[in-house]
Amino acid sequence: MTESSFRSGDHEQHPQAGRTPQGPADAHLYAPVNPEWPPPPSYEPAQPAPAPTARRKRAKGPVTLLAAVAIAAAAVGGGTAYGIQELTHSSDTVAASSTGASAVPVDKKGSVAAIAAAVSPSVVEINATSNAGRSTGSGVILTSGGEIVTNNHVVSGASSVKVRTHDGKSYTARVVGTDSKKDLALIELENASGLRPASLGDSDAVQVGDQVVAIGSPEGLTGTVTSGIVSALHRDVTVSTDEEQQQQQQGGDGSWPFQFGGRQFNGDTGSSTTTYKAIQTDASLNPGNSGGALINAAGQIIGINSAMYSSSADSSSSSAGSVGLGFAIPIDTVKSDLATLRAGGSDN
């Protein structure tokens, strides 16, 4: 039976004059135009047409489809709710694999002003005190309760860690875990709540030429914003894992030493080193930016700034400053290391 026959049957239309029956199955629905028209003798008695059953099957189709859509929507909705919980940290945790939503409106994507307004409250200034002196760095808020990721070299060997947030509040922090092999550390503020966690991005999606923004506290200038592009990916950056070497550097000019391309920059890294793959950027970075945020056009953190070339390390002049060679630890590396850091880090 054709689809038009189903539709006609669904509406229970009255017999139409002049329509030629399709066979004996139609004879009980349509009156013949010629009253003397008999059913062809060759026809076998036909079973009643299963039109009502067919109608029920057709009726079930959309209902079944809607039910399936509803179930799928519930599953997606449940996943979305979980993702929002992870990213807003209502349970004060952050999933190692979570990727946040855009932190800026779609029509403001790429606006440095919009990115700065959205992300600055999630970046802090860190002041660490050790036997060698004091060092200043930056950090990125991961949870509303005060978990903050920074560089290992910012807090390594510190006997006291103080943190100042974007709104000027000061907190005492404890070092939760450190991983010198990745130059990462996790600290936690005491008696903190209601902080704004950063939205973490996907560093695997970063491309050379992408616009980026850096936020940190170079030379103690809290909330400094600079911008640039991604200059290169997967750069091999070598840094020191020697705590004593790090403490000595913290007490110096604050220019963290590193190796790149077989050359030493900003001093001697020592004999104990580790190498990681970094994002290279020409966004202006200076001493104090270490541990701060490298951000994409959507306002998501794609890297933790960790090393920058400073000309003052090679000269006795006062010409310190960024020359457009900065490096950041990819945020995917941070995500994969969070569980280790929360457990005390690989150095414990």
C-alpha positions as CSV (number, residue, x, y, z in Angstrom):
1,M,0.0,0.0,0.0
2,T,1.3,3.4,-0.9
3,E,2.2,6.2,1.7
4,S,-0.8,8.2,0.4
5,S,-3.0,5.3,1.2
6,F,-1.8,5.4,4.9
7,R,-2.5,9.1,5.1
8,S,-6.0,8.7,3.7
9,G,-6.6,5.8,6.1
10,D,-5.3,7.8,9.0
11,H,-8.0,10.4,8.4
12,E,-10.8,7.8,7.9
13,Q,-12.0,9.5,4.7
14,H,-15.3,8.6,3.2
15,P,-15.3,6.7,-0.1
16,Q,-14.4,8.8,-3.1
17,A,-16.5,8.5,-6.2
18,G,-14.5,7.8,-9.3
19,R,-11.5,6.2,-7.6
20,T,-10.6,2.9,-9.0
21,P,-10.1,0.3,-6.2
22,Q,-6.7,-1.3,-6.1
23,G,-8.2,-4.7,-5.4
24,P,-10.6,-6.6,-3.2
25,A,-8.8,-5.2,-0.1
26,D,-10.0,-1.8,-1.1
27,A,-13.5,-2.9,-2.0
28,H,-14.9,-2.4,1.5
29,L,-13.6,1.2,1.5
30,Y,-14.6,2.5,-1.9
31,A,-18.1,2.2,-3.6
32,P,-17.7,1.3,-7.3
33,V,-18.7,3.9,-9.8
34,N,-20.4,1.2,-11.8
35,P,-22.9,-0.7,-9.6
36,E,-22.7,-3.7,-11.8
37,W,-18.9,-3.9,-11.4
38,P,-18.1,-7.2,-9.8
39,P,-14.9,-8.3,-8.2
40,P,-12.8,-10.2,-10.7
41,P,-13.5,-13.8,-10.4
42,S,-9.8,-14.6,-10.3
43,Y,-9.3,-12.8,-7.0
44,E,-9.0,-15.0,-3.9
45,P,-10.8,-13.8,-0.8
46,A,-8.6,-11.2,0.6
47,Q,-7.7,-10.7,4.3
48,P,-8.8,-7.4,5.7
49,A,-6.2,-4.7,5.1
50,P,-4.0,-4.1,8.1
51,A,-4.5,-0.4,7.9
52,P,-5.2,0.2,11.6
53,T,-2.2,-1.8,12.6
54,A,-0.1,0.1,10.1
55,R,-1.4,3.4,11.5
56,R,-0.4,2.3,15.0
57,K,3.1,1.4,13.8
58,R,3.4,4.8,12.1
59,A,2.2,6.5,15.2
60,K,4.8,4.7,17.2
61,G,7.6,5.9,14.9
62,P,7.6,9.6,16.0
63,V,6.8,8.7,19.6
64,T,9.7,6.3,19.7
65,L,12.0,8.8,18.0
66,L,10.9,11.5,20.5
67,A,11.5,9.2,23.4
68,A,15.0,8.4,22.0
69,V,15.8,12.1,21.6
70,A,14.6,12.7,25.1
71,I,16.9,10.0,26.5
72,A,19.8,11.4,24.5
73,A,19.1,14.9,25.7
74,A,19.0,13.7,29.3
75,A,22.4,12.0,28.8
76,V,23.9,15.1,27.2
77,G,22.3,17.3,29.9
78,G,23.7,15.1,32.6
79,G,27.1,15.3,31.0
80,T,26.8,19.0,30.7
81,A,25.9,19.4,34.3
82,Y,28.9,17.4,35.3
83,G,31.1,19.4,33.1
84,I,29.8,22.6,34.6
85,Q,30.4,21.3,38.1
86,E,33.9,20.4,37.2
87,L,34.6,23.8,35.6
88,T,32.9,25.9,38.2
89,H,34.4,23.7,41.0
90,S,31.2,23.7,43.0
91,S,32.6,20.6,44.6
92,D,36.0,22.4,44.8
93,T,37.7,20.0,42.4
94,V,38.9,20.2,38.9
95,A,39.0,17.3,36.5
96,A,42.4,16.5,35.0
97,S,40.8,16.2,31.6
98,S,38.2,18.9,31.8
99,T,38.2,21.7,29.2
100,G,36.3,24.9,30.2
101,A,33.8,26.9,28.2
102,S,34.8,30.2,26.6
103,A,35.4,32.8,29.3
104,V,34.5,35.7,27.0
105,P,31.3,36.3,25.0
106,V,31.4,35.1,21.4
107,D,31.2,38.7,20.0
108,K,34.2,39.6,22.2
109,K,36.4,36.7,21.3
110,G,39.9,37.9,20.6
111,S,39.4,41.2,22.4
112,V,42.4,41.7,24.8
113,A,40.3,44.0,27.0
114,A,37.5,41.3,27.3
115,I,40.1,38.6,28.0
116,A,41.8,40.7,30.6
117,A,38.5,41.5,32.4
118,A,37.5,37.8,32.4
119,V,40.7,36.2,33.4
120,S,42.6,38.7,35.6
121,P,40.6,37.7,38.7
122,S,41.9,34.1,38.2
123,V,45.6,35.1,38.3
124,V,47.4,35.8,41.5
125,E,50.8,37.2,42.7
126,I,52.9,34.8,44.7
127,N,55.7,35.9,47.1
128,A,57.9,33.1,48.4
129,T,60.5,33.4,51.1
130,S,63.4,31.0,51.5
131,N,66.8,30.9,53.1
132,A,68.2,32.4,49.9
133,G,65.9,35.4,49.9
134,R,62.5,36.3,48.4
135,S,61.1,35.6,44.9
136,T,58.0,36.9,43.2
137,G,56.0,34.9,40.7
138,S,52.4,34.3,39.6
139,G,49.8,31.6,39.8
140,V,46.5,30.5,38.2
141,I,43.4,29.7,40.4
142,L,42.0,26.2,39.8
143,T,39.3,26.0,42.4
144,S,37.1,28.4,44.3
145,G,38.6,27.1,47.6
146,G,42.1,28.3,46.7
147,E,44.0,25.6,44.7
148,I,46.6,27.4,42.6
149,V,49.0,26.1,40.0
150,T,52.4,27.8,39.5
151,N,56.0,26.9,38.6
152,N,58.0,24.8,40.9
153,H,60.9,27.3,40.7
154,V,58.6,30.0,42.2
155,V,58.0,28.1,45.5
156,S,60.8,25.6,45.6
157,G,62.4,25.5,49.1
158,A,60.1,28.2,50.3
159,S,59.6,28.5,54.1
160,S,56.7,30.9,53.6
161,V,54.3,31.6,50.8
162,K,52.0,34.6,50.6
163,V,49.5,35.2,47.8
164,R,47.7,38.4,46.8
165,T,44.6,38.1,44.6
166,H,43.3,40.4,42.0
167,D,41.0,42.2,44.5
168,G,44.0,43.0,46.8
169,K,43.3,40.4,49.4
170,S,46.3,38.6,51.0
171,Y,46.4,34.9,52.0
172,T,48.9,32.5,53.5
173,A,49.4,29.4,51.3
174,R,50.9,26.0,51.8
175,V,52.7,24.0,49.2
176,V,50.6,20.9,48.4
177,G,52.9,19.2,45.9
178,T,55.8,19.9,43.5
179,D,57.0,18.3,40.3
180,S,60.5,19.6,39.4
181,K,60.6,17.4,36.2
182,K,57.7,19.5,34.8
183,D,58.5,22.7,36.7
184,L,55.0,22.7,38.3
185,A,53.7,23.1,41.8
186,L,50.4,23.2,43.5
187,I,49.7,25.5,46.4
188,E,46.5,26.0,48.4
189,L,45.3,29.2,50.2
190,E,44.2,29.0,53.8
191,N,40.7,30.1,54.6
192,A,39.8,31.0,51.1
193,S,36.4,30.7,49.4
194,G,34.5,32.3,46.5
195,L,37.6,32.7,44.3
196,R,37.1,32.6,40.5
197,P,38.7,29.5,38.9
198,A,40.2,29.9,35.5
199,S,38.7,28.1,32.5
200,L,41.2,25.6,31.2
201,G,41.7,25.2,27.5
202,D,43.1,22.6,25.1
203,S,46.8,23.1,24.3
204,D,46.7,20.4,21.7
205,A,44.4,22.7,19.7
206,V,46.8,25.6,19.7
207,Q,48.3,26.6,16.4
208,V,51.3,28.8,15.4
209,G,50.0,32.3,14.8
210,D,47.2,32.1,17.3
211,Q,46.6,35.3,19.3
212,V,47.5,34.9,23.0
213,V,47.4,37.1,26.1
214,A,49.7,36.8,29.1
215,I,48.7,37.9,32.6
216,G,51.0,37.9,35.6
217,S,53.0,40.0,38.1
218,P,56.3,40.9,36.5
219,E,58.5,42.7,39.0
220,G,55.6,42.7,41.4
221,L,53.3,44.6,39.2
222,T,50.2,42.6,39.9
223,G,47.8,41.9,37.0
224,T,50.0,43.0,34.2
225,V,48.5,42.2,30.8
226,T,50.5,41.7,27.6
227,S,49.6,40.2,24.2
228,G,51.2,38.5,21.2
229,I,51.0,35.3,19.2
230,V,52.1,31.7,19.5
231,S,55.5,31.8,17.8
232,A,56.2,28.0,17.8
233,L,55.1,24.7,19.4
234,H,56.9,21.8,21.0
235,R,60.0,23.7,21.9
236,D,62.5,21.7,24.1
237,V,63.1,23.9,27.1
238,T,65.6,22.7,29.8
239,V,65.4,23.9,33.4
240,S,67.0,23.1,36.7
241,T,65.6,20.5,39.1
242,D,68.2,21.3,41.7
243,E,66.4,23.0,44.7
244,E,69.6,24.7,45.9
245,Q,70.2,26.1,42.4
246,Q,66.7,27.4,42.3
247,Q,66.9,29.0,45.7
248,Q,70.1,30.8,44.7
249,Q,68.4,32.1,41.6
250,Q,65.4,33.2,43.6
251,G,67.7,35.4,45.7
252,G,69.2,36.9,42.6
253,D,67.7,39.0,39.9
254,G,64.7,36.7,39.4
255,S,65.6,35.7,35.9
256,W,64.9,32.0,35.8
257,P,67.8,30.2,33.9
258,F,67.0,27.8,31.1
259,Q,68.5,26.1,28.1
260,F,67.2,26.2,24.6
261,G,68.7,25.2,21.4
262,G,71.9,24.1,23.1
263,R,72.5,27.5,24.7
264,Q,72.2,28.7,28.3
265,F,70.0,31.8,29.0
266,N,69.6,33.8,32.2
267,G,72.5,32.1,34.0
268,D,73.6,28.5,34.7
269,T,70.9,25.8,35.1
270,G,73.3,23.6,37.0
271,S,74.0,19.9,36.4
272,S,70.6,18.6,37.4
273,T,68.0,19.5,34.7
274,T,64.8,18.4,33.1
275,T,63.4,19.1,29.6
276,Y,59.8,19.6,28.6
277,K,57.9,20.6,25.5
278,A,56.8,24.3,25.6
279,I,54.7,26.7,23.7
280,Q,56.8,29.6,22.5
281,T,55.3,33.1,22.4
282,D,56.3,36.7,21.7
283,A,54.0,38.1,24.3
284,S,56.1,40.2,26.6
285,L,57.2,38.1,29.7
286,N,59.5,39.4,32.4
287,P,60.7,38.1,35.8
288,G,57.6,37.6,37.9
289,N,55.5,36.3,35.1
290,S,56.6,32.7,36.0
291,G,53.6,30.7,36.9
292,G,51.1,33.1,35.3
293,A,48.6,32.5,32.5
294,L,49.0,32.2,28.8
295,I,45.5,32.6,27.4
296,N,43.8,32.0,24.0
297,A,41.3,34.2,22.2
298,A,38.4,32.6,24.1
299,G,39.8,33.4,27.5
300,Q,40.9,29.9,28.3
301,I,44.3,29.0,29.9
302,I,46.5,27.2,27.3
303,G,49.8,27.4,29.2
304,I,51.6,28.3,32.4
305,N,54.4,30.8,31.6
306,S,57.7,29.4,32.8
307,A,60.7,30.8,31.1
308,M,61.7,34.0,29.2
309,Y,64.9,35.4,27.9
310,S,66.2,38.5,29.6
311,S,69.1,40.4,28.2
312,S,70.3,41.5,31.6
313,A,71.5,38.0,32.3
314,D,74.2,38.4,29.6
315,S,75.2,41.9,30.4
316,S,75.9,44.1,33.4
317,S,73.8,46.9,32.0
318,S,70.3,47.7,33.2
319,S,68.7,46.8,29.9
320,A,66.6,44.0,31.4
321,G,63.4,43.3,29.6
322,S,61.5,41.0,27.3
323,V,62.9,40.4,23.8
324,G,59.9,38.3,22.6
325,L,61.2,34.9,23.6
326,G,58.9,33.4,26.1
327,F,57.9,29.8,26.9
328,A,54.9,28.3,28.6
329,I,54.1,24.8,29.9
330,P,51.1,23.5,27.9
331,I,47.9,23.3,30.0
332,D,47.4,19.7,29.0
333,T,50.6,18.8,30.8
334,V,49.2,20.6,33.9
335,K,46.0,18.7,33.7
336,S,47.8,15.3,33.4
337,D,49.9,16.2,36.4
338,L,47.2,17.4,38.8
339,A,46.6,14.1,40.5
340,T,50.3,13.7,41.2
341,L,50.5,17.3,42.5
342,R,47.5,16.8,44.8
343,A,49.1,13.6,46.2
344,G,52.2,15.6,47.1
345,G,54.0,15.7,43.8
346,S,56.7,13.5,42.3
347,D,59.4,15.1,44.5
348,N,58.0,13.7,47.7
